[in-house]
Each structure stands twice: as structure tokens, then as C-alpha cells.
Amino acid sequence: MNISIGNMPVYKNGTYKISDQYLSRDTEVCLQIRAYGTPVTWKNVKFTVAKTGEAPVELQAGGEAVQGGTSGNKAVWYSFTAPEEGRYTVVFPKMEAAAGSIESTIYGDITGNRYSSRIINLSQGGFNDTIALDAGDQRFIKVNPANSSAADEIPFRIRIEKTSTDKVVTTAAPADLTEVENWVSFTAEADGSYEFSVTRNAGNTNSTIYAYKNLYDTPYAARGSQLKLVLSQGETIWLKATALSLLSDITNADQLTARKSGDVRIANVTSDSSVTLSDLATAEDNGAFYTFVKVISDTDGSYTFSCDNNGITRMVLYTSFNVASDYGNVNSTPSSEGIVSVQCDMRAGEAVYLKLVSNQEVTGITLTVESSSTAN
């Protein structure tokens, strides 16, 4: 079977590079020249194959950076085999007195199947996109000058970083963000709403963070520069923060912080019964007054959530545990009768989240959850 390794339009009086391709010993390569339109006669056409690199150098996850060098006509290849399932990043540390920039390209196999490519300014260092691999998966990295006319060799260092999964953030202790891709776990110490944000000390971390119900989930459950999530006691989530650039000052790393911002009451309802929560109270948090209620249904049904006014100025309903928005999915103010209520269809096992908002601390609030079948 013939496999194409590259093609390029060719004009008269010129030299053209068709492909820089890794070839195994005894591989046969054929050149096909075609004319489009008017028939032409080809004269003095030369086809040359020049060796531009050696066999790939094997890299180890977590190992020391390997010294390398590349110039205009010399690509350098590296290979890497994942020792275990995880996420891995090709990293090029900052070079003192750097001579230029390189291009780093990841391949699924050495004969093709190209993935991401990045231009790396060696005076700053850089990295390719982080990739997920199963144990035994192999990838190849090709390094060449960003400028193909570079005559002098450009020295660089290269290493493989495995994303760790042992970082933990608590309300008492932040997590240092020292990797290209940081996965940090958080376990709620009590039912409540929790806020997460990045403190940019070194300034190399993207301020947008992502929340996941499980490690390496796809897609994310929430994202934002400041996440506010409603969690039950003992519930564990994962937060991801990624680097914009390589860490320049490891003694003053960016940090992921967590704080408990409010209380949550939990109510379990069924389609053939109503539930009343009494003695709810709003509390102050950064100048705002609110409390949350998490409602879980064990059957499909339509539900109405209502409370007498009693100082409640708004009721906000969220269909996700991400409650950062002030207005959620449904936002209701008191009726002329002084009742605040919202309606929502729910599926068995799913939860909705209610935020009761006031202008000051309010106690003795009563919330009623009633299904459409019991309301009649």
C-alpha cells in the first residue's frame, strides 16, 4: 500500500522541501510529479533525500531535563512512553542567554498523525498542550528551529512533566500551583457554599479555574475566575488551574484558595409529599445577605418552592451546583401577597439549589417545597 508523506506545488527555477519525515531503515520513497492543465516537459529535475536527524531519544516522565540542539537543517526527535495512566506535558525550561526560538510538535506515531505544535521562546521557556495518555501509550516529539533559515545550532532543554493528583486545598490552607496543569482536590468539611479563586503571586497562572465532579471528567462542571459551589459535607470535587507561562519564582507560587461563604440546608422531596423547612436564616457575606437550600427529588416531577416574604427580597433557583451568578436560572421577587416562589421540573436523583436573598440578616424563614400532584 502506498502512503503519501507530503506534497507541494513546484514551479520552475526553484528548490522546494516537500516533507521532513522519519523513515525506518530500508524504507522506499517514490516521487510523483504531475502537471495540471497544459502538458509540460520536465528537465533537470532533481530529487534528493538528506538525513536531518537521528533516531528518537527516549524521555522519562519526571526525569531531569535533557540537553538538545537543533539548527535549520536538523530536526531532533524524542519519544516518550507513559508508565501509567495520566496527563503529561512536554516542557522546555528557560535557557539563560537563549539563542532563539524552536518549534515543538507532538506526533501520535513517528510516521505521521500529527498533534499540537507550539513555538517556544527559549528566553522564557514554554510547553506543549497537556495530553492524556493510558499506560503504555507512546508519543513522539519533533524539535526544529522556528526559523528554518537558522544556521547556528540552537541549544535547548526538554523534559516530560506528569500532572500530579496529590494537591489538596482546604479552607485553612491554599494549594501551590507549581505545574503546567494543576489538578487540586477539595472535600467539603460541612454542607455549605464555597468560593474558589487563584491568588496570582508569581503571575504565571490563568485566573480561570475549572471544577469537575470527578478527576479528569469531560466536560467540566463549572468554570470562572471565582467559582462559588454548593457542596454537601464529605463531597469531593477537583479543580484545574493551568499555567500561562513557566513558573519563574517557585518560592512565591500562585495559589488556589478556598473559603466557606455560606450555609446550606438539604431537603429531600417526593412527588407525593410536600416538605417544609423552618427556621432558615440569612447571614452576611461580603456585604450580601443570603442562605442556600439544596433540594433533591427521588422521582420525576414538577415542584413549586415558596416562602412568605419575611424580609426575603429575592429567590434564585439554580439547576447546577455552580451558584456564582446573582440571577441563576430563575429569579423571583415577592408577589403582591408577599410570597416569593419559583417553579421547576426535576428528575429523579437530580438536585436544584435555591438562594434566599435579603437586605439584612433575617431569621425564622419558612420554605415550602410542594409537587404539582400534592398542590391540587
N, C-alpha and C positions, 0 to 999 in steps of 0.2 A: 504494500500500500504506500502510495506517495503522500507525503505530508509537506505542505508549504511552510517554510520558515520565515518568509518575508517577501515583500515586493515593493517596487518603487519605479515611478516614471523616469526614463532615461532619455536625455537629449544629447545632441552631438557636442563633441569637444568638451567633455566633462568627465569627472570621476565621481562615482556615487557609491555610497555604502548602503548595501541592502539590509544586512542584519548582523547583529552581534549575538551569536548563538553558541551555546555549549554543545559540543559534539563529543560523543564517545569514540574510543579507538575504532578504526576501520569503518566509520560511518561514511556512506557515499552521498555526495551532494551534486545535484544536477542544476544547470542554469537554463531557464527557458526565456527566450527573447521573442516578443511579439510586437508587431506593428499594427496600429489601428488606423483605419482609413486607407490612404494611398499606399500601395506597396512600396517598400524601400529595400535598398541593398545595404547590408551591414558590412563595413570594412574596418579592420584594425580594432575589433572589439576584444578586449582582454578581461578575463575573469580570474581574479586572484583570491586566494584564501590565506589569511595571515593569522597566526596564533596570537591572541591578545590576552590570554590569561591561563593560569594553571588550574588544576583540579580543585574543587572547593575545600576550604579549611573548615574543619568541624568546630563548632562553638558549643559551649556548655552553659546551661541556664544557671545564673547566679555566679558564674566564674568571673575571674579578673578580665578587664578589657584587653583585647588582643590588638597588637600594633599591626597596622597595614599601610599600604601606599598605592596610589593609582595615578596614572598620567593619561594624556589624551588618547593614546592608542592601547591602553592597558586597562581592562576591566578585571576586578578582583572578585572572586566568588567565595561565599561561605555557605555552610549548611548547618542545620540545627534539627535535632530530633527531640521532641517533647518527652521528658522522662515520666510525666504524669499529666492527667487532665488539668487544664488551667488556661490562663491568659498570659501571653508573652509579648514582649516589646523589644524591638531592635533599637539599641541606644548607641549614640555616638557622643562620648564625653567631650566637653570643651577642650580645645587644644590651645596651649599658650603659643603665641606668635604664629597663629594659623596662617597657612599659605593660600587658602581659598575655600571653595565650596565643592561638595560632592553630591551626587545623586545616588540614592539608595532605593533599590527596587526589590520587592519580595515576590518570589515565584512559588507556585504550588508544586511544580516539579521542574527539573533543571532544563527540560527541553521546551518549556513554554508555560502556559496557564499563569499569566502574569497577574499579580495583585497590586497593592498600593505602591506608589513611588513618592519619594519626598526629596526636595532639595535641602541639604543641610549646610548651614553656615558654620564652619568649624570654629570660628572665633567665639561662637555662642554655644555650640553643641546642639543636638537635636535628636529626633527619634521618628520611627515609622509608626503607622497606626498599630494599636494593640490588636492581636489576633487570638482567637480562641482555638485551642488545639486539644485533641484527645491524646492519650498516651500512645507513643509510637508514631504520631504524625510527624512528617518531615517537611521542612520548608528550606528554600534556598534564597540567599541574599546576594544581589549583584551590586557592586560599588564601582562607580566610574566618576570622572570629573563632571561637574555641572556644565563646564565649558569644554567641549570636545577638542578645542584647539590648545588646551593647556599642555605645554611641552614639559615643564618640570613636574617631577613626582609630587603629589600632594599627600603628606602623611596624615593618618587618622587613627583613632582607636575605636573598637567596636565591641559591644558586649550584649548579652541577652538577659533581660530583666523579667523574672517571673513575678506576676502580681501576687502579693501576699494576701491571705484571708484571715490574719490574726489581729488586725487592727480593731480596736473597740473604742467607742465613745460612750461616755456616761454624762449625766447632768453634773457630776462632780469633777470630771477630768476630760479635757478635749483630746482629740486624736491628731498626731502629727501627720501631715500629708507629705511624705518624702519620696513617693514613687511617681512614675509617669501616670499610672492609673491606680487610684486608691479605692479599695473596697473596704468599707468600715461597717461593722455590725453594731446595732443598738437594741437593747432589751428594755422594755418599759418597766420601771420599778413600781408603777401603780397605774390604775386607769387614769387617763388624762390626755390633754393636748400637749404636744411637744414641738418646739421650734428648733430647726437645724440651719446653720449658716457657716460660711467659710470666713475665717479671720485671716486676711492676707498680710502676713508678716514679711515673708520673702517676696511675695507678689507674683509667684510663678503659677498659681493655681487658678483655673477658671472659677468664677464665683457661682456659676450654675451647678447645682448638685442634683443627683438623680436618686430616687428612692425605689426600692424593689422589695416585693414580698418575700422573695427567695433569692439566694445567691445566683448570679448570672441569669436571672429571669430575662425574657424578652416578651413584650416590651417593658419599659419602666412603668411604675405605678404612679409616679408623680415627679415633677421637676420644677426647679425655680431657684432664684438666688437666696430666698429664705423660705424654707418649707415649714408648714405647720400641719402636723399629722395627728389624728386622734387614734390612740393605741390603747389596747387592753393590757392589764398587768400581765407580765411574762411574755408578751408578744415581741418577737424579734423581727427586725427589718434590716435591710442592707442599703447603705448609702454609697454612691460612687462620686468621686471628685477627680477630675483629670487635670494634668499639667498643661499649661500653655507653653512653657519653656522648661529647660532643665533647672533643677534647684541650684541656686548659686551660693546660698548660705545655709548649710544644714543645721547650724546652731540656732537658727531663728526661722524654723519651718512654718509654712502656712498651717492652719489648724482647722479642723471641723469641730464645731461646738454644738452642744445640745442643752436645752433648758425646758423645764416643765412650765407651761404657760397657763394652764387651767385645769379644772376638774371635769370629770365625765361621769355621768350616771348611765347605767346599761339597763335596757328594758327588753325583755323577750315577749313577743306577741304571737297570737294565732288568729286565724281568720274567723273563729267562732267565739272570741272573747275580747274584752277591752281591758286596757291596763291604765292605771292612774299612778303617776309619780308625784308625791307630795314633798313639801319642804325643800324644794330646789332653791338655790340661791346663786345670784351672780356675784362675781368678785372682780376686783380691779386688776388689770394687767396693762402696763404701759399706757395708762390713761383711758383705756377702754374697759367696759364692764360687760361680762358675759359668762355663760356656762354652756356646757355641751351635754347632749343626751345621744347615746348610741342605741338605735332600735334595730333588733334582729327579728325577722319573721321566720317561722318554721314552715309556712305554706305560702303559695302564691296568693296575692290578694291586693285590694285597694284599701288604703288606710288614710284616715284623717288625724292630724296632730293639732291639738288646740290647747290654749291656756287662757285663763282670764288675764286681763291686762296687768293689773297689779304692778305697774311700773315697767313692764316689758314693752319696748318700743318697736322691736322687730323680731321675727322668727325667720331664720335662714335654714334651708334644707340643702344638704349635700348628698350626692349619691356616691361619693368617694371619700376615703379617709383623709384626702388632701383638702384641708379647710382653710387654705391661705387666703382665698378670695373673700372679700367682705359680703358678697352677694350670693355666692353659691349657685345652685341650680334653680332654686325657687326662693323668692324673698317676699315676705308678707308683713304688713303693718296692721295695727288694730282696726277692727271694724267699728261702726258707729255704736255697736253694743259693747265695745271694749274687749272683744275677743280677738286673739291672734291665732290664725290657723293656716295650715297648708295641707295639701293632699298629695299622695304619691302611690304609684303601683309598686309593689315589691314582689320579689321572687324568693322562694324558699331558700333559706340559708344565707341570703344576702342582707346587708345592713345599710341603713341610711343614718345620717348624722344631722342632728338639729342643734342650732346655735340660738340661744335665747339672749337677746341684747337689751341692755337698759342704760339709762343715763347716770345711774348711781348704783351702789350696792343695794340689791333687793333680796329679801328672804321670803319664805313661805309661798313660793311659786308652785302651782299645781299644773302638771301636764297630763293630758288625757290622750291615749292612743286608741283609736276605735276603727274597726274594719267596717266596710260598707255593709257587710251582712248583719252586723250587730247594731248598726246605726238605724236600721229600719224597724 
